[in-house]
Structure formats: C-alpha cells, structure tokens
Amino acid sequence: MYELKRIIGRVTIVENIAVGGKIREAAHLRRLYGRGRWRKVKGIVTVELTNGEVHAAELHWYEAHGIGKKMMKVKRLLD
C-alpha cells in the first residue's frame, strides 16, 4: 500500500461509507479512542507520499465527534 507522509490542501468530495455498528472495526475503535458515533469516511485529497511523490488520492479514515479523524489510509492514487 501507499504510505502517507502528509496531506496537501483540503479534502473534497467527502462521503460516509459506514456508520456505527456497520463498521467492522467499531469495537477496536471504541477500545483505542473511546465511545462516540464512529463513521468510516472517504474523500479526495492531494497527498505527499513517503517517497516524495505528490498525487491526488482517495483517502479513507474513521472519525467521531469530539475525537477527530483517526487511522487515515490512502486507498488508491487517482493520477
């Protein structure tokens, strides 16, 4: 997979993939970060990879109100 170094710019086209009990890792998220209304979300963003390349990419992450975005992962490069 691709290793994310940093996000460049704003995340666009944000879309919820799953919410609450529909998330496979919901119990794991509660154990690590606490209770909350967890959502799995995806969006399009420009990223810099650890090898220095800059690409538009589809990014997936989990988020909950009051806890923030956790476990960000680059799923695929778009260019």
Summary of the structure (lengths in Angstrom):
residues: 79
radius of gyration: 13.1
end to end distance: 15.6
largest distance: 37.2
contacts: 206
relative contact order: 0.29
helix: 14%
strand: 62%
